Amino acid sequence: MDYKQTLDSLLDYPTFEQLLQESIALSRQKNPKITNYNVGGAYRTLLEVNSEAIKQLYDLVKEHIIPNMFVVTAKGKWLDVHAATFGITRKSAKKTKGYVLFKRTDTSGNILIPKGTIVKTTPNIFGEELKFITIEEKVLIDGQAEISVQIEAEEPGAKYNVGEGMINTLTTYISGIDEIYNPANWLSEEGTDEETDESLRNRILLVWATKSIFTDDYYRFHTLSVDGVVDCYIDNQHPRGQGTADIYIVSSSGMPTTDLISQVQTVINDVKTPAADILVKAPTEKPIDLDITITSYSDYPDKTLIQAEAERRINALFIYNPDYKEVIFDYENRRFTIGKNIALSTIYYVLMEVEGVEKVNINSPTADIAVNPDELPTLQSLTLQVV
């Protein structure tokens, strides 16, 4: 909901000219001997400076003070203050944790994998390498071909929740190691970005639901309060019989880890009634395959830039990317979250907004894809060609 019109009606905001005329009128009343109010005159200039200063104060109140007085419109630190009054804090960014496999072909002898060993992804299409550091010391013993080693991202952030096989470069040289990679389900703890204003605002508003206990919003509030959870769906239609409910959670990387599911289950167990049977689950993956052809304008200089931006936008629809909140209009409602149908119109929209794009053709799928409430759309494959 757009509250701008309501906020603007809370206070009368005079224009600069109105303030100036008020100052001149007051001056004529208080200082009748002063008669020169001509444009360019020294005294009028002083009144203009004063009127501009007052106008700027009104602008500060209108654009910054009043909007930040209310939860529904507050931003940044102001919203943090509102949250604090409800005993809520903004969820901080977290580092990704997981493991990689160190492999060798010659299995003779022992090889030490030191704590602090640096591994990384190969440069992506933007030239960015994501580095990880081993947080334990391991030894490949004689006769052993591979070993798993725990790693942690160099910096906090959801972008480190990379896909299978993307961590494949050893920065710290270790003699005898031929290959490293992150296997499927390599994550143990999802990395997260700092909680957005919209997410924090939603949790603040959900506080009121906790006053009426054991409702959907009551459980939604407690579920979303767990670090790493960005969305959830509550099936309250007795999925496993009378008195049962299932909560499906989504993490910053999409599908949640077993550790995150356990954390949420512990929280729910603490706040539910003893008689309630509530299970926290991962959603069912809904694999999506996209085949898209983009036609660029003939005079556009670099098709690789279109390819790169188009791929990032498609991925941002499936995995939350805060960088695109200001790029894709109505991003929060357009992205494909749990239970959200794959609307081809959304894909057309985000791609047509890429600079240099003349036409978009979605070869597959040919129609919108229905997604069940407990399903999470995941991008299984993306074939994208720019011609």
Beta strands, then each sheet from edge to edge (+ up, - down):
strand 1: 97-103
strand 2: 111-113
strand 3: 118-121
strand 4: 131-134
strand 5: 138-140
strand 6: 146-153
strand 7: 167-170
strand 8: 179-181
strand 9: 187-189
strand 10: 229-235
strand 11: 244-251
strand 12: 277-281
strand 13: 284-296
strand 14: 357-364
strand 15: 375-386
sheet 1: 7+ 3- 4+ 6- 1+ 8-
sheet 2: 7+ 3- 4+ 6- 1+ 9-
sheet 3: 2+ 5-
sheet 4: 10+ 11- 12-
sheet 5: 14+ 13- 15-
end
